[in-house]
Amino acid sequence: MSKQDSSKESDQIDGLLERWELLRAQGQSPTVEELCVDCPELAEELERRLSELEKIGDLLEEEGGGVSVDSVQPFDLIQHDEVELTLHLKELTLFDLGGMGVVGRAKDSELRRDVAVKFMKPTSSSPINQERFLNEAKVTGRMAHPGVLPVYGYGRTSDKLPFYAMRYVTGPTFEEAINDYHRERKNQTRRQQIVSLRKLLTHFVSVAYTIAYAHERGVVHCDLKPRNILLGAFGETYVIDWGLAVGVSPSKGNFTGVAERRDAHGAGTQGYSHPDQLSGENPPHRVWDIYGLGAVLYKLLTNRATNDLPKKEPVLDKTAKTSVPIRNPRSVERSIPAPLESICLQALGVEAEHHYERASEVADDVERYLSGEAVAGHAEAFWEKLFRWQRSHQGATKIAGILLLMLVTVLVASSLSLWRFAETNETKTRESLQTAVRFAAQTVALEMNNRWQALNLAARDTKLLLSLENLDPASLVHGSEVLQARIKYHRYSFQGLKSDSWFLCTAIGQQVARSPVSNRSTGNFYGHRDYFHGNGQDYAVSEEHGLLPGDPPYIERPHHSVVYQSTSDRSLKVAYSVPVFTNPGTDEERFLGVIGMSVKLGGFRILSGALLADHHLILVDLRDDWLEGEPKKGLILHHPLLGEQVQQVGDDSKRPRLAEALVKRLLTLRSNDPSFYLEDFVDPVTGVKEGSLAAFAKVMVSIDGEFARDSGWAVIVKEGRGPRGFF
């Protein structure tokens, strides 16, 4: 029998044994013939294995002396001061070759998973290299972060060479991804190039946050380069090769003098390592890694290292923090966005006036660029501001072009007849309002769906589900830490969806995790909140913890709540929420809780600059809210002149509403047409009693491919020049 056939037969026997154990746990007594009905040739071997298991069971019963495990105290079950963890790895194959080590792929025979094993090269096993290798394993193993590969174990071969096992990841290095991007972009459209660049920048942001985490733990990587960044097949980003890492003071960033090793001086990679590191003159500092981030970004943008200087080419001569000449990125490639060039040069220390003190500042600036916001330290020209606004609001730009064309048409027609101009202008104004209000309603609906999709992804997080399912209500310490970490991870993963907080409640309504952390709300019960049960109002807080007053008691689909007053900061908010189920859609489906995100009134930035400045845009909730002790409709959620006022808790003037008669009129008209005009709309916030022309549209949402339904929210767009930067 070949080795492959033997391995296949072993897997089949293991599967039959698992089925035997499962049936025994269900109270059944399956025979060997019943188990091997489809593979009778395995009956003899299965019977032998079952016989061995029964002997082991009898032996355990004799040694146990008939004592029930349930009768033993939990701390009595651990009878050893220390235990040894052994990994049995087989089928080792070469995976990658580095300067100091060899990386192989192996099978973990116990857990049946692929692992990566890094061995030290026999030719590189000097004492300093062995110390560097051990330092890499220690540093990597101590950092629990999604951007660092977890270490499973450390050991030595029979010839005393060290090795350690870690997670096996399939995917290219960042260097390979950058090379692919620059090779393929020549044949791509401008839009395809932007999409590819944004994907790489998203990975870069993850790297910067990983380095920021390491700095907070007092670790400087000292060898940051694209080859030491690994990309997973499902969007993961890992920083690897911590062999040169040293310890520094997390608060000041200077060398503490207590690192495992101090030979990072003079080590590193030309073109990616800080000049102070290469010269060995100064002690390690976290600015070394910030320089490395700048060098990685330089490679991403130009496909060159910082020291790759062609002959007879002008270079930057204004280096403030480094003596190494660096060529201006935009002189290499004119299509590089100027804000990204500024971020790159600031990280490299070229800009004397602006430089980064923390790695998280680099990540924040790149995220600002990706979200269409101004980058700190980059002085924008007027045309750059205009282009950034157009890139972030392409739909609004199209509307502006249409309206401008309409205006030109009206102006030309006005030279023929004044009355004709007035008539045409009125028609065009109505059309622009109609177009604007429908666009705004679609924008709000799209943003609501984006938030529900983000929450649904978090609700399917296997780590979150496992921790929530096994959470012990009597002792929430360990479970809460895991859940808190997962909620924080997902909130940072979807930072483009601006929110005040993310939170997680158990099946009995108890909040067990929140990001950012709030001691005022975590641990409280919120089964009475509309975002938990979806009944359209918040119920009175029950003194009986775990009581679910709603009917139904919890939501079964994505939901957006009525306005409520937060217990953490007393502000007015709405919440998007989705239910968390284990084994959804099966007979074993079980409700585990609710995950959601909150947004303060006045914080709906999805409407920021969505229309021209000569339009006022208002977001209103036509559902009942109970903020004043009785049901009322027409609460204004957002208004260009309202600002932070709606977030206060004061008297009714702080909670502006549409007039009751107008609400009734809107509710009546909504059922006939999704949008319409209001000839004499009176704005309740401006204080102007004169009516103006306005357009109204309801926000229709579609969840999980169903037909569009009424969300209960509405958008009003009226004439009038508003303040700059509203919403």
Phi, psi and omega in degrees: 000132181288164179298324180293317179294321179297318178296321179295317180295320179299319178295322179295317178299317179299320179295320179294322178294321177296320178294323178297316179295321180296315180294323177296322179294335179272005177090009180263163179233077184289144177268166179296322181296321180293321181289326185257028183298329181263352181215068184299338181292346180263000186299316184297314180294321179296318180297322178295317180294321178294323178297319178296320179297319180295321178297318179297320179297318179297318180297320179295323178295320179296316180292328180287342178065022177077011180278129179286138178299327182295335182277351182269137178294146184304320183286345177280343182289335178262105186250017181230141176288332179207154178227163181247127178263124183242132174255127177258104184252136180222174179057047180290130177226149180293132181244317181203157182233124181245186182289324184247340186222170176239130181254128179239163176252136183219166177256127171278106188292335181279311184265358176055056179220159174275136176230157174260136181237124179255120178253148173280138177293136176301328182283351182242022189269041175290160180304319182292323178290323177295321177295319179296320180296315178295321178299319179299315180295319180295311182298313181298319182292332183279342186263113179263090183214143180302340181266007179235130181295129178289141178265131182266334182179162182228143180197188179226147178283176180298334177261025170070016176274133183286154174205160173214153182254144181212178181298138177267126182236130174264127180158166182279166168282164178296327178297316179294320180295321178294316179298319178297319180299313183287333177285321185276336186296338179295333182254012183256157172285168180300320180294318178296323177296319180296316180299315180295319179296316180297325178296315179293321179295326177296318175297320181297320178300317178299320178298315181298319178292325176296316178295322177298320177297315180299319179296322177295332176273004178080030182235132173249129186292313175073000178212047183280122179201162184302328181292337180264021175237126185246134180253129178279170183286346184237035175090003180288154178226124183234137171264123185240180175060073180264028184295331180264004186298143178228163178268137177226170176286122181299329185279318185256339178083001180267165185292132183273338183084008181237018178290158179298331182211155184233019185265019175292342178299127179083349178266167180132193184234125177302136180092346181229340182263147181296142180305324178298325179290317182292327181281334181073018184274328185243156180290161180302149181208150182294345176296339175299316180288327177295320174299318178299321176298317178298320179292322177295317178295323177300316177296319180299318185281322188249345186063029176224154171280162184294336180265008179273086186250113177292155181292147176058036176244135177292143179234166179293135181244011185253038182289123182261326185244001179214145179267001182275124179292138181230129180284137179302125183305321183286346173280341175276317182217110186293338183281355180294128178299137182300321178300321179293324176297319179297317178300315182299311183291326177293319179295325179282352179081015180287321181278113183290324185285328182231122174212160185267138175265335183227151179294328180296333178292324176297314179299318181298318181293320178294322177294324176298318178298315182295329181270004177082017180262166179290142181268132180298135178086357179250115180280109184277136169283164183300318182293330177292318177299317180296317180294319179297319178297317180295322180293324181278342184226061184295323178296317180294326178296320178297318178298319180299319178296318179297314181295323179295319178297319178298318182296318178298319179299317180295320181294322177295318180293333183293334178293339180273320184198129179294318181292327178293323178298313181300318181294315180295319180298320179297317179296315182293323178298316178297318180295320180293320177297317180299315179296316183295316184290323178291321177297317180297318179297319178293324178296316178298315181298319180296319180294322177298317179294322178298320180291319178295322179295319178298317179294322179297322177297317178295324181291344178258009178295117185297322179295317179295317180297315182296316180293320180291322181292325182262012183292130178267113182302334183282339182216097188265005190297303184292312181300320181294324179296316179296312182295321179299319179294320181291318179298316179297319180299313182291325178296318178291329180292334182241047180294340177294338176268093186298132179211163177276325179195159167247146180213161180223129177243146178283181181294341177259011173088007181275127178284120183246354179204145178205140175227119000289159184295139177223115179290344180283335185247326182298130182097343178283163180258131183233029176295344180275348184285147178297326180292346178268316185254338175074026181267005173092005177198158173271133177271169177295144180290126181273143176284346179268105182298139178089354178283126180255104187279346186287158175223095009289162185285340180208158182290150178240005181205167177305143188213148169239131193277168167286167181293137178222165179261123185290143175276347182276318182225008175068012178275166178270135186217165163236158183229137168265135183214154175223152178281155177246118180239149168258137184055053183297144177079007179241174178293341181264014180298135180217136180283126181252337182158198183225134175243138184206172174227143182251152178226130178288147172299134186092357183251018181277078184286358178297339181262008185296117176063020185289340181232175178292159183293344180268022174235141169259133182238130185234136175251129186224147177256117181267005175275166176291135166236161187239031183295333183252021175087350178216156184293129176221150181247169171084022179292130179278121181272331182203145181204142184297335182258000188271317178060224185285355185301322183288350181272353181278168187250005189297215185284187186297336180295340177278352182237073185293144180227161170288154178299145184302320180296322179292321178300315179298320180296317180295319180296325179290316184285333184300326184289343183267324185205140182294343178211154181196176181259153170239115185287329187227054181286129178254118182285122183284353183259320185291335183085356178282123183274351180281133180284157179218164180287133180215161177237145184236140175214140176274152179268114181256129181242151178233121183247130177056037175079006180283172177293149181301137179231162183285125180277346185089354176259155180219156179241135176239129176241125181233163179290157176126137182280124182261171178292154182290138176079019181290160186062000000 
